[in-house]
Amino acid sequence: MKDARRRQFGAYLARLRHDAHKSQRQLAAMLCIVSDTQSLTRNDVSRWERGGRIPDSWLPFIAEVLGAPAVELERAAAYARGELEATPFGAAVVLAELIPPGDALTPLPTPIGRRVGGDDVARLAARVHGFRLADDVLAGGDLLAPVFRELNAAMRLYRESTHTEAVAGALLTQVGELAQIAGWIASDAGQHAQAERAYRIGIEAARQADDPPLVANLAGSLAYQLSNTGHERAGLDLARAAVDEAGRDAPAKTRALFFDRVAWAHTRAGEAQPAMQALGQAHDALAEADDRAPQWAYWVSREELEVMDARVFTELHRPLRAVPLLADVLSRYDATHAREVVLYRSWLAVALADANEPEQAAEEARRVVSASVNMSSDRTASRARVVLHRLRDFAGVPEVRNLLHDHGHLLSA
């Protein structure tokens, strides 16, 4: 536990240094100047950031050089030493530990590309939004290669071109937005390590662009993946951190989205009451009059929040609340969004099974399985297996028995 806390402090210190645009060598040199000593080297700073040692006597000087609140540094160090039980921060520490600084977006010392301007940014933004719209109707496996080609090209454009400071910020925003959709697509294709890499690059870009809601969207997307892949506690910590990162002044639609992800993270962690509270906060946020929503939040709506409500109710085994919501949403949902329809039907099938309606559940399950086998989506394939597994409890019901006879082999896939 102590080692983990020291590593967490080290990651936090590395984030502070990175945000101050200082190398380890520069930080060591500046600390020597302000402390009037020559005893500190880059290796000492590296040891701190790896969690090998806590720089107790250096904390006031670190705060001075990096422009960080001394009180926060002291509390972080106390937590690392085991003197505090609760994590002293929200977003700062969690994001520092899970999203360490990287150099994928460091501009080249001497740019080798052409000068780019606002028109180039606009064209990139149009392509980014095109991938969002494509993701609405295509599965991850269909989009994986092209979206990562586009992400790599966008990163090269930023690193290798010359541009004004304003254009640089706009490019970084588009890199962050593209990284978010690339991560989402990779996750849907079952490429979770590739998705995490994209999310981390995006967070770095959004931080450099000084766009807290975009940072929160990327962090929340990664939190969603963590919650769904056996890392429930890390997912919950990161989902909460995303809310803190966005802040209370974030656009209403984005806050609704971030609270929805917190609700799901609590649900996956088996925490019913906080999940329900977060659902309420999501609806309250969306009810606020606010027209500042970024383009990437175009899909957040009351209907989408109701889908999350229903998913939470299903996971918490409250089918009487889940079934009517899902049935209503599916009756109005655009059939061209085939993957989402399959996913929502999978939740309906589980909720019907929980409601002791195995015949109806088997009917929905057959639709889920039949559609999912033709999709290059890990999400739909995984949900099909969940539904089949749930219906095994009703193997004596003819409709379920026939379903398992036809598709039971998918449980061993």
Buried (B, 14 or more C-beta within 10 A) or exposed (E): EEEEBBBBBBBBBBBBBBBBEBEBEBBBBBBBEEBEEEEBBBEBBBBBBEBEEBBEEBBEBBBBBBEBEEEBBBBBBBBBBEEBEEBBBBBBBBBBBBBBBEEEBEEEEEBEBEEBBEEBBEEBBEBBBEBBEBBBEBBBBBBBEEBBEBBEEBBEBBBBBBBEEEBBBBBBBBBBBBBBBBBBBBBBBBBBEBBBBBBBBBBBBBBBBEBBBBBBBBBBBBBBBBBBBEBBEBBBBBBBBBBBBBEEEBBBBBBBBBBBBBBBBBBBBEBBEBBBBBBEBBBEBBEEEBEEBBEBBEBBEEEBBBBBBBBBBBBBEBBEBBBEBBBEBBEEBEEEBBBBBBBBBBBBBBBBBBBEBBEBBBBBBBBBBEBBEEBBBBBBBBBBBBBBEBBEEBEEBEBBBEBBEEBBEBEEE
